[in-house]
Amino acid sequence: MWRTSTYNVTLRGLTQVSKFVLLIFLARYFDVADVGIWGLINITIAIGLYLLSSDFYIFNSREILASSPERQVLLIRNQAVYHLIAYAVVMPGLLLVFIGDLIPWQYAGWFYLLLLVEHTSHESVQLLVTLSRPTIANVIIFIRSGMWAWVAIATAWSLPDLRQLPFIWTCWAAGGAASLVLAFAQLRRLPWSTLRGEPIDFTWIRTGMKTALPFLVATLSFQLLNNADRYFLQHFRGEEAVGVYTFFAGIANVIHVIVFTGVCQILFPRLISSYQGGQFDTYRHNRRLLTRGIVGLGVLLGILALVLIQPVLDFLNRPVYTSEVDVFRIMVGSVVALCLSYIPHYALFVRRHDRPIIIAGILALFVAVVMNTLLVPRMGIPGAAWATFTAMGFLLVTKSVAAVYYARSD
């Protein structure tokens, strides 16, 4: 068990390190505008991924776990049909980012190719996790999101003429395709022959859509809350401003990734099992561990980020980034506030109070949109950072108030 856990944590860590090193490489050797386009493509793919996924796997994973292998393939096939329906609706809708000039039309082909590969690989990973194959799932994630980055960096380092976004995207697409080959090889072992003559269960698909919708609203609100600032910057200040912002946001987000994977993902299952099992002393103990872990690690990493950003900027030796270092300090505050919001978030979740979580996310998104509208045209990059900081602070406060209220009333 411990060996498996070590493998999984190591693979996830290598994936995040790969993304970080690639970001540093892009910031040093690519035009700032290219870094901006890179950031816009990434966040739009992330949003598109959630729209296509719709968190349907949350509904289907429960069904799969309770089913025989023969029924599992039927459920997987039905989920695939749902995603095909989602493609027909979502893919044309995503053209709005190109129609609205948020991303240049010349990159539309790359965007849709990468989104298709990412989503297919993402759903395959979710299925493998549900089928109790977490190690191979993390290998696939590393191939899709980490390994190709080293190939791209090494090649572009040796051949400066390849320091262009299409080459980086080619490597990304190749990594995604390789991950799909491995995923399909694993899923091929299921008894697919039992599908012959079995009709598609559209009633079940509609039930899954209704079940997954609240989770989709919450997740999508969170994604837009995290990324709306870059769209406003693109609209009002252009791709170079987005490039600077993307660089600092990518570094600051490392804090969130480490806190979430190192604390939340480990303790969250314990919180649920102890609370639902009526072991309230154990639940309070786990809650204290969660609180201390989030606060301690979040603050420590925030301080380290503020100290280490200067050596990173010295390595880049690019004044366009150095001149906006104050923005990074605001971003660190935003990320720490986001991490702290997980404390009341999980207190609400274990009590099955999903509605205040969703409402808090939607209201925080509204605050982000209003603040970006007011501040970005006047202040540019700092305005976007302050807008997100305000929204994250609002999210933390509203969830905290709701958690205290329901803790007293339960």
Steps between C-alpha positions, in 0.01 A plus 500: 500500500770746602707412192199568277429829676864604459489423128180701457623802695833493313329487161269788590798697630699440182202617294481828691877552483484445123231767462698743717827452309317541169350828620844631598638393160220680316544815709872516426514407132159589353342837432279629781204505258560129427489426873169688506355288219630189674319602818174581321500169314570312824224657705248469217585132461454458877156662483406300189614183675255556784217585261558179304549290810217664698627300799292213359756253634393590855162345426629214289786397730251405770310289249815334365629408845174318577485312168635183341761531219227431243287787625805724541561508126135595443536790743824611336338485155200702624736760647683520167167571330436779750837655417423484127182699572708746701743536209214596268393777740826622656743495207305756291442713812873526565537684170393807699855544630615537139201704382559737793871534409610362837715249310612557139325285238831360375523287815148351481621173344761447769247581770245243385764231441646544848158517663394175332816318608490642854136415558523144366809431710343666805191278485716191450696587813180545701381157388830334593491661846144375548611153388769505774798555272638824648867440420450450127260797508776721641745367241252609231468843662879538500524402133216738408604797712865459597730278296448675167601831658857375552518391137375842388745685725802291398420530129422871505812562708716329236314643198407866561296512178246271670430747778148556376162414648399259219801282583412498872140411414620224268691344790194543723274327246754219458516449876123492517480247216758279671300512823189391309680199353593383850152576639321312224737205544390481865128544432516245217500224762137565587232270349397732217340216304202513737396831340364325192127552471480711817308827445620837625327591828401863443285502816809415705698770317237763586509391866878537499478847348262616773724352770820649358360848427550650851860376504556650154364839611728503804808385306441735209449796735831415664680477165360831379577662835863391463539599136263787415775753571702384199209545261447855628869576463497370143198714414626823656881472497602235244705182488821637655314592819350151505848353453639678807193405701514136385862469610437626854170313533666173397761535776250610765271209416771256607401589858145386436610178330728399786247585773217323319692181416712492816227578754146508363508185286652302786274616784173556314408127477570465872273794577212345307538149639533614861206741482268265315601216732400702804859508631483867594810506720699359209331747266597797720857368517518472121346846462771646724767323293344641183486852641856493628627345179332754273590802713855387574593377154315783324671773700842330478478457125373855461804635684736277298340618176550864595864435586586281198328702228794740477758230415259371234467849353879542509531175303250619239671838472197654331392844625144451373446249782717665765311828471174330605632302797256676737218324314645167607466597867130567450462167322663314787242655731222383269628144488544483877143627543380230260684234699350625826151483346533121488467488879135621510439335161561150636311578821196572284558210261515227763164622635357482146440876485581530130273797430699762700819376331348550155346836592829624646681405179247674278501817713881505507502470121262796480736701723793404276318612185394832654846574642677407177261723306578791733873453558659347190423791262648746752787305657585223254690204646482615866126557456449138393701378799302714745172387345586133553628570851170669589298210357707237683466692824125516446491125435689432823274725709168371358596134541625568853176673599295214353713237675459671840125540446440135410734372770282673759170396347582131437 
